[in-house]
Amino acid sequence: MLQQKERVVNNQINAKVLRNIKWYDTTIDHVKEFVNHDPDFLISPKSKVYGNRTLFNAVRFGVKQETLQWMVEHIGINLVKKWRSHNCRWTLIHIAAYENFPHLIPYLLSIHIEACEIKDDFGRTPIICAKRKGNYKCVSLLQKPEQTVETYRQALFVYRDLNLNNGRTKRPASV
């Protein structure tokens, strides 16, 4: 009984932390700290709701692309592809387009290009959400998703080549 109460208190504390994180400043090291403190930070093994909230908030508040990439790799791309919001079944691309975070769209498309055609419960695709909010950079990226992904991949390879030529060993994950 005591263990169950501790779990409830921890979940309440973690829910508050998730809402109050300044996601746009959050680094991979910050997320690793959260995961070390609470292994269920990224995804709850029982309900998967907690993980949904983490991803939702990270994208909603404009997390750095490399931090999102680390989170996705640790949650699993297949789970992320299946992810939908609870209220109207948005994908992560819907959220990024609606909230005007064009820096996330190329990466999200690169792992799930079909998501740009997925309709929510009201028949809206991510591009419709972006148009309604006047987020024209997002609209531009979503109009030609294949081109967006190709440009993103080319930029990754240029970045990798620059780092290898400068003697650095850090490479972005290939997509």
Residue frames as a rotation matrix with the C-alpha (Angstrom) as fourth column:
MET 1
0.569 0.822 0.000 0.00
0.822 -0.569 0.000 0.00
0.000 0.000 -1.000 0.00
LEU 2
0.471 -0.480 -0.740 2.80
0.133 -0.790 0.598 2.43
-0.872 -0.381 -0.309 0.91
GLN 3
-0.599 -0.733 0.323 4.63
0.394 0.081 0.915 1.62
-0.697 0.676 0.240 -2.32
GLN 4
-0.121 0.655 0.746 1.48
0.982 -0.031 0.187 2.39
0.146 0.755 -0.639 -4.32
LYS 5
0.806 0.397 -0.439 1.09
0.500 -0.854 0.145 5.77
-0.317 -0.337 -0.887 -2.53
GLU 6
-0.017 -0.905 -0.425 4.74
0.108 -0.424 0.899 6.60
-0.994 -0.030 0.105 -3.30
ARG 7
-0.619 -0.173 0.766 4.14
0.728 0.240 0.642 5.79
-0.295 0.955 -0.023 -6.97
VAL 8
0.408 0.852 0.328 1.10
0.901 -0.433 0.002 8.08
0.144 0.294 -0.945 -7.08
VAL 9
0.703 -0.217 -0.677 3.04
0.187 -0.862 0.471 10.92
-0.686 -0.458 -0.566 -5.44
ASN 10
-0.402 -0.913 0.065 5.97
0.248 -0.041 0.968 10.40
-0.881 0.405 0.243 -7.84
ASN 11
-0.359 0.338 0.870 3.61
0.933 0.126 0.336 10.44
0.004 0.932 -0.361 -10.84
GLN 12
0.751 0.651 -0.114 2.01
0.657 -0.753 0.026 13.68
-0.069 -0.095 -0.993 -9.60
ILE 13
0.351 -0.720 -0.598 5.42
0.015 -0.635 0.773 15.28
-0.936 -0.280 -0.212 -9.12
ASN 14
-0.599 -0.630 0.495 6.61
0.460 0.234 0.856 14.06
-0.655 0.741 0.150 -12.51
ALA 15
0.136 0.729 0.670 3.46
0.989 -0.141 -0.048 15.38
0.059 0.669 -0.741 -14.20
LYS 16
0.865 0.129 -0.484 4.17
0.248 -0.950 0.190 18.84
-0.436 -0.284 -0.854 -12.73
VAL 17
-0.097 -0.981 -0.171 7.79
0.040 -0.175 0.984 18.64
-0.994 0.088 0.056 -13.86
LEU 18
-0.406 -0.030 0.913 6.70
0.844 0.370 0.388 17.73
-0.349 0.929 -0.125 -17.40
ARG 19
0.597 0.717 0.359 4.50
0.794 -0.591 -0.142 20.80
0.110 0.370 -0.923 -17.63
ASN 20
0.917 -0.179 -0.357 7.11
0.012 -0.881 0.473 23.14
-0.400 -0.438 -0.805 -16.18
ILE 21
0.021 -0.941 0.339 10.21
0.698 0.256 0.669 22.08
-0.716 0.223 0.662 -18.11
LYS 22
0.382 -0.027 -0.924 11.55
-0.544 -0.815 -0.201 24.77
-0.747 0.579 -0.326 -20.43
TRP 23
0.627 -0.051 0.777 11.66
0.382 0.890 -0.250 22.33
-0.679 0.454 0.577 -23.30
TYR 24
0.952 -0.249 0.179 13.31
0.066 -0.404 -0.912 24.75
0.300 0.880 -0.368 -25.75
ASP 25
0.325 -0.873 0.365 16.37
-0.905 -0.399 -0.148 24.82
0.275 -0.282 -0.919 -23.44
THR 26
0.647 0.009 0.763 16.35
-0.466 0.796 0.386 21.12
-0.604 -0.605 0.519 -22.63
THR 27
-0.109 -0.781 -0.615 19.43
-0.985 0.170 -0.041 19.18
0.137 0.601 -0.788 -23.72
ILE 28
0.284 0.102 -0.953 20.02
-0.238 0.971 0.033 15.48
0.929 0.218 0.300 -24.11
ASP 29
-0.723 -0.629 -0.288 21.91
0.148 0.266 -0.953 15.53
0.675 -0.731 -0.099 -20.80
HIS 30
-0.627 0.583 0.517 18.85
-0.779 -0.453 -0.434 17.01
-0.018 -0.675 0.738 -19.05
VAL 31
0.400 0.824 -0.402 16.63
-0.824 0.515 0.236 14.23
0.401 0.237 0.885 -20.41
LYS 32
-0.067 -0.518 -0.853 19.21
0.034 0.853 -0.520 11.62
0.997 -0.064 -0.039 -19.40
GLU 33
-0.915 -0.254 0.314 19.11
-0.264 -0.210 -0.941 13.01
0.305 -0.944 0.125 -15.86
PHE 34
-0.122 0.957 0.265 15.32
-0.991 -0.104 -0.082 12.70
-0.051 -0.272 0.961 -15.78
VAL 35
0.483 0.272 -0.832 15.54
-0.490 0.872 0.000 9.13
0.725 0.408 0.555 -17.10
ASN 36
-0.509 -0.738 -0.443 18.20
0.056 0.486 -0.872 8.24
0.859 -0.469 -0.206 -14.50
HIS 37
-0.840 0.257 0.478 15.96
-0.542 -0.343 -0.767 9.62
-0.033 -0.903 0.428 -11.77
ASP 38
0.020 0.919 0.394 12.80
-0.486 0.353 -0.799 8.01
-0.874 -0.175 0.454 -13.19
PRO 39
-0.826 -0.430 0.365 13.17
0.049 0.590 0.806 5.20
-0.562 0.683 -0.466 -15.74
ASP 40
-0.154 0.865 0.478 9.52
0.917 0.305 -0.256 5.73
-0.367 0.399 -0.840 -16.73
PHE 41
-0.277 0.009 -0.961 10.11
0.040 -0.999 -0.021 9.38
-0.960 -0.044 0.276 -17.67
LEU 42
-0.828 -0.102 -0.551 9.99
-0.514 -0.254 0.819 8.71
-0.224 0.962 0.158 -21.40
ILE 43
-0.188 0.800 -0.570 7.36
-0.615 0.357 0.703 6.01
0.766 0.483 0.425 -21.38
SER 44
-0.150 0.251 0.956 5.41
-0.922 0.313 -0.227 4.19
-0.356 -0.916 0.184 -18.74
PRO 45
-0.944 -0.284 -0.170 5.62
-0.328 0.871 0.367 0.41
0.044 0.402 -0.915 -19.17
LYS 46
-0.634 0.755 0.167 1.98
0.485 0.557 -0.674 0.00
-0.602 -0.347 -0.719 -18.09
SER 47
0.285 0.930 -0.231 -0.11
0.445 -0.342 -0.828 2.78
-0.849 0.133 -0.512 -19.59
LYS 48
-0.355 -0.547 0.758 2.14
0.934 -0.172 0.314 4.49
-0.041 0.819 0.572 -22.16
VAL 49
0.711 0.656 0.255 0.20
0.648 -0.751 0.125 7.67
0.273 0.076 -0.959 -21.26
TYR 50
0.638 -0.532 -0.557 3.12
0.233 -0.557 0.798 9.16
-0.734 -0.638 -0.231 -19.36
GLY 51
-0.427 -0.830 0.360 5.39
0.586 0.049 0.809 8.76
-0.688 0.556 0.466 -22.37
ASN 52
0.049 0.543 0.839 2.74
0.953 -0.278 0.124 10.30
0.300 0.793 -0.530 -24.57
ARG 53
0.915 0.314 -0.255 2.66
0.391 -0.847 0.359 13.35
-0.103 -0.428 -0.898 -22.30
THR 54
0.172 -0.937 -0.305 6.46
0.286 -0.249 0.925 13.64
-0.943 -0.246 0.225 -22.40
LEU 55
-0.559 -0.361 0.746 6.61
0.788 0.049 0.614 13.57
-0.258 0.931 0.257 -26.21
PHE 56
0.374 0.816 0.441 3.58
0.878 -0.465 0.115 15.83
0.299 0.344 -0.890 -26.51
ASN 57
0.865 -0.036 -0.500 5.08
0.262 -0.819 0.511 18.49
-0.427 -0.573 -0.699 -24.24
ALA 58
-0.146 -0.989 0.007 8.54
0.445 -0.059 0.894 18.23
-0.884 0.134 0.448 -25.80
VAL 59
-0.533 -0.002 0.846 7.16
0.840 -0.117 0.529 18.95
0.098 0.993 0.065 -29.28
ARG 60
0.511 0.852 0.117 4.49
0.817 -0.524 0.241 21.39
0.266 -0.027 -0.963 -28.09
PHE 61
0.880 -0.190 -0.434 7.08
0.111 -0.807 0.580 23.59
-0.461 -0.559 -0.690 -26.41
GLY 62
0.892 -0.421 -0.163 9.74
-0.337 -0.379 -0.862 23.37
0.301 0.824 -0.480 -29.14
VAL 63
0.652 -0.688 0.318 12.40
0.046 0.454 0.890 21.02
-0.757 -0.566 0.328 -27.82
LYS 64
-0.082 -0.772 -0.630 15.70
-0.855 -0.270 0.442 21.05
-0.512 0.575 -0.639 -29.69
GLN 65
0.570 0.339 -0.748 15.72
-0.764 0.555 -0.331 18.67
0.303 0.760 0.575 -32.62
GLU 66
-0.318 -0.770 -0.553 18.70
-0.425 0.638 -0.643 16.67
0.847 0.030 -0.530 -31.34
THR 67
-0.786 0.118 0.607 17.01
-0.579 0.201 -0.790 16.22
-0.216 -0.972 -0.090 -27.95
LEU 68
0.319 0.948 -0.012 13.81
-0.846 0.279 -0.453 15.01
-0.426 0.155 0.891 -29.60
GLN 69
0.312 -0.278 -0.908 15.87
-0.672 0.612 -0.418 12.64
0.672 0.741 0.004 -31.74
TRP 70
-0.780 -0.625 0.025 17.51
-0.432 0.509 -0.745 11.15
0.453 -0.592 -0.667 -28.64
MET 71
-0.437 0.703 0.562 14.11
-0.690 0.138 -0.710 10.73
-0.577 -0.698 0.425 -26.99
VAL 72
0.521 0.664 -0.537 12.64
-0.851 0.357 -0.385 9.06
-0.063 0.657 0.751 -30.09
GLU 73
-0.082 -0.639 -0.765 15.58
-0.572 0.659 -0.489 6.67
0.816 0.398 -0.419 -30.38
HIS 74
-0.924 -0.319 0.210 15.15
-0.339 0.435 -0.834 5.64
0.175 -0.842 -0.510 -26.75
ILE 75
-0.148 0.941 0.306 11.38
-0.714 0.113 -0.691 5.28
-0.685 -0.320 0.655 -26.91
GLY 76
-0.537 -0.066 0.841 11.50
0.435 0.832 0.343 3.49
-0.723 0.550 -0.418 -30.25
ILE 77
-0.912 0.119 -0.392 10.56
-0.372 -0.644 0.669 4.82
-0.173 0.756 0.632 -33.67
ASN 78
-0.696 0.687 -0.210 7.68
0.324 0.560 0.762 2.36
0.641 0.462 -0.612 -34.07
LEU 79
-0.207 0.619 -0.758 6.03
0.955 -0.040 -0.293 3.55
-0.212 -0.785 -0.583 -30.85
VAL 80
-0.588 -0.072 -0.805 6.52
0.086 -0.996 0.026 7.16
-0.804 -0.054 0.592 -31.93
LYS 81
-0.957 0.257 -0.137 4.93
-0.163 -0.084 0.983 6.44
0.242 0.963 0.122 -35.33
LYS 82
-0.397 0.846 -0.355 1.86
0.698 0.530 0.482 5.02
0.596 -0.056 -0.801 -33.56
TRP 83
-0.700 0.063 -0.711 1.65
0.606 -0.474 -0.639 7.93
-0.378 -0.878 0.294 -31.11
ARG 84
-0.281 0.660 0.696 -1.54
0.456 -0.547 0.702 10.04
0.845 0.515 -0.147 -31.25
SER 85
-0.884 0.052 0.464 -2.79
-0.383 -0.650 -0.656 12.73
0.267 -0.758 0.595 -28.90
HIS 86
-0.819 0.569 -0.073 -5.71
0.504 0.651 -0.567 11.74
-0.275 -0.501 -0.820 -26.72
ASN 87
-0.338 0.754 -0.562 -8.04
-0.045 -0.610 -0.791 14.61
-0.940 -0.243 0.240 -27.53
CYS 88
0.574 0.627 -0.527 -8.22
-0.540 -0.194 -0.819 14.61
-0.616 0.754 0.227 -31.35
ARG 89
0.663 -0.319 0.677 -5.63
0.438 0.899 -0.005 12.02
-0.608 0.299 0.736 -32.45
TRP 90
0.836 -0.466 -0.288 -2.91
-0.547 -0.676 -0.494 14.40
0.035 0.571 -0.821 -33.66
THR 91
0.612 -0.778 -0.143 0.50
0.705 0.619 -0.346 13.13
0.358 0.111 0.927 -34.67
LEU 92
0.130 -0.666 -0.735 3.67
0.708 -0.456 0.538 14.85
-0.694 -0.590 0.412 -33.49
ILE 93
-0.757 -0.377 0.533 3.81
0.652 -0.480 0.587 16.58
0.034 0.792 0.609 -36.88
HIS 94
0.252 0.899 0.358 0.33
0.685 -0.426 0.591 18.05
0.684 0.096 -0.723 -36.29
ILE 95
0.708 0.024 -0.706 1.62
0.653 -0.403 0.641 19.50
-0.269 -0.915 -0.301 -33.03
ALA 96
-0.329 -0.920 -0.211 4.85
0.680 -0.386 0.623 20.89
-0.655 0.062 0.753 -34.50
ALA 97
-0.602 0.165 0.782 2.93
0.675 -0.418 0.608 22.46
0.427 0.893 0.140 -37.41
TYR 98
0.477 0.877 0.062 0.23
0.654 -0.401 0.642 23.96
0.588 -0.266 -0.764 -35.19
GLU 99
0.729 -0.233 -0.643 2.70
0.527 -0.408 0.745 25.34
-0.436 -0.883 -0.175 -32.63
ASN 100
0.942 -0.332 0.041 5.00
-0.187 -0.625 -0.758 26.67
0.277 0.706 -0.651 -35.40
PHE 101
0.363 -0.873 0.327 8.16
-0.454 0.141 0.880 24.69
-0.814 -0.468 -0.345 -34.77
PRO 102
0.868 0.018 -0.496 9.52
-0.487 0.227 -0.844 24.21
0.097 0.974 0.206 -38.30
HIS 103
-0.139 -0.990 0.012 12.89
-0.966 0.133 -0.220 23.04
0.216 -0.042 -0.975 -36.93
LEU 104
-0.384 0.043 0.922 11.20
-0.514 0.820 -0.252 19.78
-0.767 -0.571 -0.293 -35.83
ILE 105
0.582 0.798 -0.156 9.27
-0.568 0.262 -0.780 19.00
-0.582 0.543 0.606 -39.00
PRO 106
0.239 -0.500 -0.833 12.14
-0.859 0.291 -0.422 17.70
0.453 0.816 -0.359 -41.20
TYR 107
-0.805 -0.553 0.215 13.24
-0.585 0.681 -0.441 15.21
0.098 -0.481 -0.871 -38.53
LEU 108
-0.296 0.772 0.562 9.68
-0.413 0.427 -0.804 14.09
-0.861 -0.470 0.192 -37.78
LEU 109
0.638 0.489 -0.595 8.99
-0.731 0.140 -0.668 13.63
-0.243 0.861 0.446 -41.49
SER 110
-0.167 -0.808 -0.566 12.23
-0.882 0.378 -0.280 11.67
0.440 0.452 -0.775 -41.87
ILE 111
-0.922 -0.166 0.349 11.01
-0.330 0.808 -0.487 9.06
-0.201 -0.564 -0.800 -39.40
HIS 112
-0.407 0.855 0.321 7.35
0.616 0.517 -0.594 9.03
-0.674 -0.044 -0.737 -40.51
ILE 113
-0.983 -0.065 -0.171 6.73
-0.075 -0.710 0.700 10.80
-0.166 0.701 0.694 -43.81
GLU 114
-0.560 0.828 -0.006 3.24
0.539 0.370 0.757 9.30
0.629 0.421 -0.653 -44.07
ALA 115
-0.336 0.423 -0.842 2.21
0.871 -0.201 -0.448 11.32
-0.359 -0.884 -0.301 -41.00
CYS 116
-0.894 -0.005 -0.449 1.85
-0.096 -0.975 0.203 14.44
-0.439 0.224 0.870 -43.15
GLU 117
-0.673 0.687 -0.274 -1.25
-0.338 0.043 0.940 12.81
0.658 0.725 0.204 -44.69
ILE 118
-0.631 0.441 -0.638 -2.78
0.718 0.644 -0.265 11.51
0.294 -0.625 -0.723 -41.45
LYS 119
-0.235 0.670 0.704 -6.05
-0.161 -0.741 0.652 13.18
0.958 0.040 0.282 -40.56
ASP 120
-0.973 -0.011 0.229 -7.14
-0.229 0.013 -0.973 13.89
0.008 -1.000 -0.015 -37.02
ASP 121
-0.612 0.788 0.067 -10.65
0.628 0.536 -0.564 13.18
-0.480 -0.303 -0.823 -35.71
PHE 122
0.246 0.705 -0.665 -11.90
0.087 -0.699 -0.710 16.31
-0.965 0.117 -0.233 -37.49
GLY 123
0.744 0.057 0.666 -10.31
0.623 0.301 -0.722 15.50
-0.241 0.952 0.188 -40.86
ARG 124
0.886 -0.448 -0.123 -7.37
-0.461 -0.879 -0.123 17.91
-0.053 0.166 -0.985 -40.50
THR 125
0.593 -0.801 -0.082 -3.90
0.681 0.554 -0.478 17.05
0.429 0.228 0.874 -41.76
PRO 126
0.049 -0.659 -0.751 -0.80
0.849 -0.369 0.379 18.77
-0.527 -0.655 0.541 -40.31
ILE 127
-0.800 -0.376 0.468 -0.68
0.585 -0.666 0.463 21.21
0.138 0.644 0.753 -43.25
ILE 128
0.103 0.908 0.405 -4.27
0.471 -0.403 0.785 22.31
0.876 0.109 -0.469 -42.56
CYS 129
0.631 0.071 -0.773 -3.32
0.772 -0.162 0.615 22.95
-0.081 -0.984 -0.157 -38.91
ALA 130
-0.403 -0.872 -0.277 -0.32
0.774 -0.487 0.405 25.03
-0.488 -0.051 0.871 -40.00
LYS 131
-0.626 0.229 0.746 -2.38
0.522 -0.587 0.618 27.02
0.580 0.776 0.248 -42.55
ARG 132
0.443 0.894 -0.064 -5.09
0.618 -0.253 0.744 27.82
0.650 -0.369 -0.665 -40.00
LYS 133
0.593 -0.294 -0.750 -2.47
0.666 -0.344 0.662 29.26
-0.453 -0.892 -0.008 -37.64
GLY 134
0.972 -0.229 -0.056 -0.60
-0.218 -0.785 -0.580 31.14
0.088 0.576 -0.813 -40.37
ASN 135
0.367 -0.871 0.327 2.57
-0.279 0.233 0.932 29.10
-0.888 -0.433 -0.157 -39.85
TYR 136
0.866 0.162 -0.474 3.81
-0.476 -0.029 -0.879 29.43
-0.155 0.986 0.052 -43.41
LYS 137
-0.214 -0.966 -0.146 7.32
-0.973 0.225 -0.060 28.03
0.091 0.129 -0.988 -42.88
CYS 138
-0.513 0.124 0.849 5.67
-0.310 0.896 -0.318 24.83
-0.801 -0.426 -0.421 -41.62
VAL 139
0.629 0.777 -0.008 3.25
-0.221 0.169 -0.960 24.88
-0.745 0.606 0.278 -44.57
SER 140
0.456 -0.538 -0.709 6.18
-0.886 -0.197 -0.420 25.18
0.086 0.820 -0.566 -46.96
LEU 141
-0.611 -0.742 0.277 7.95
-0.776 0.631 -0.021 22.19
-0.159 -0.228 -0.961 -45.40
LEU 142
-0.363 0.561 0.744 4.77
-0.091 0.773 -0.628 20.07
-0.927 -0.296 -0.229 -45.45
GLN 143
0.510 0.585 -0.630 3.81
-0.656 -0.209 -0.725 20.89
-0.556 0.783 0.277 -49.06
LYS 144
0.522 -0.443 -0.729 6.74
-0.543 0.485 -0.685 18.87
0.657 0.754 0.013 -50.41
PRO 145
0.806 -0.146 0.573 7.56
-0.508 0.327 0.797 16.34
-0.303 -0.934 0.190 -47.68
GLU 146
0.788 -0.551 0.274 9.90
0.606 0.772 -0.192 14.25
-0.106 0.318 0.942 -49.84
GLN 147
0.343 -0.658 0.671 11.94
0.305 -0.598 -0.742 17.34
0.888 0.459 -0.005 -50.71
THR 148
0.600 -0.066 0.797 11.97
-0.689 -0.549 0.473 18.40
0.406 -0.833 -0.375 -47.04
VAL 149
0.880 -0.261 0.397 13.32
-0.062 0.766 0.640 15.00
-0.471 -0.587 0.658 -46.00
GLU 150
0.624 -0.674 0.395 15.91
0.738 0.345 -0.580 14.96
0.255 0.653 0.713 -48.79
THR 151
0.367 -0.463 0.807 17.18
-0.157 -0.886 -0.436 18.43
0.917 0.033 -0.398 -47.84
TYR 152
0.735 -0.031 0.678 17.32
-0.678 -0.026 0.734 17.35
-0.005 -0.999 -0.040 -44.20
ARG 153
0.857 -0.410 0.311 19.31
0.342 0.906 0.250 14.20
-0.384 -0.108 0.917 -45.04
GLN 154
0.473 -0.710 0.522 21.73
0.562 -0.214 -0.799 16.14
0.679 0.671 0.298 -47.23
ALA 155
0.451 -0.276 0.849 22.31
-0.570 -0.821 0.035 18.59
0.687 -0.500 -0.528 -44.38
LEU 156
0.883 -0.123 0.453 23.04
-0.321 0.547 0.773 15.66
-0.343 -0.828 0.443 -42.05
PHE 157
0.699 -0.641 0.315 25.66
0.712 0.663 -0.232 14.31
-0.060 0.387 0.920 -44.40
VAL 158
0.361 -0.567 0.740 27.30
0.148 -0.749 -0.646 17.71
0.921 0.342 -0.186 -44.84
TYR 159
0.635 -0.055 0.771 27.37
-0.722 -0.397 0.567 18.12
0.274 -0.916 -0.292 -41.06
ARG 160
0.899 -0.288 0.330 28.87
0.094 0.864 0.495 14.65
-0.427 -0.414 0.804 -40.65
ASP 161
0.557 -0.711 0.428 31.51
0.739 0.190 -0.646 15.30
0.378 0.677 0.632 -43.31
LEU 162
0.416 -0.381 0.826 32.47
-0.283 -0.917 -0.281 18.64
0.864 -0.117 -0.490 -41.77
ASN 163
0.733 -0.094 0.674 32.89
-0.671 0.066 0.738 17.04
-0.114 -0.993 -0.015 -38.37
LEU 164
0.833 -0.449 0.323 34.93
0.435 0.893 0.118 14.14
-0.341 0.042 0.939 -39.75
ASN 165
0.465 -0.671 0.578 37.20
0.555 -0.287 -0.781 16.52
0.689 0.684 0.239 -41.65
ASN 166
0.356 -0.298 0.886 37.81
-0.568 -0.822 -0.049 18.59
0.742 -0.486 -0.462 -38.51
GLY 167
-0.629 -0.692 -0.355 38.88
-0.200 0.585 -0.786 15.52
0.751 -0.423 -0.506 -36.56
ARG 168
-0.403 0.565 0.720 35.73
-0.898 -0.093 -0.429 15.37
-0.175 -0.820 0.545 -34.46
THR 169
-0.994 0.025 -0.103 34.12
0.007 0.985 0.170 12.05
0.106 0.169 -0.980 -33.83
LYS 170
-0.451 0.891 -0.045 30.58
0.006 -0.047 -0.999 13.24
-0.892 -0.451 0.015 -33.04
ARG 171
-0.973 0.230 -0.022 28.18
-0.012 0.043 0.999 12.27
0.231 0.972 -0.039 -35.82
PRO 172
-0.299 0.937 0.179 24.46
-0.916 -0.229 -0.329 12.80
-0.268 -0.262 0.927 -36.01
ALA 173
-0.345 0.274 0.898 22.42
0.050 0.960 -0.274 9.63
-0.937 -0.049 -0.345 -36.16
SER 174
-0.977 0.040 -0.210 21.64
-0.213 -0.075 0.974 8.69
0.023 0.996 0.081 -39.73
VAL 175
-0.236 0.969 0.075 18.02
-0.600 -0.085 -0.795 8.69
-0.764 -0.232 0.602 -40.72
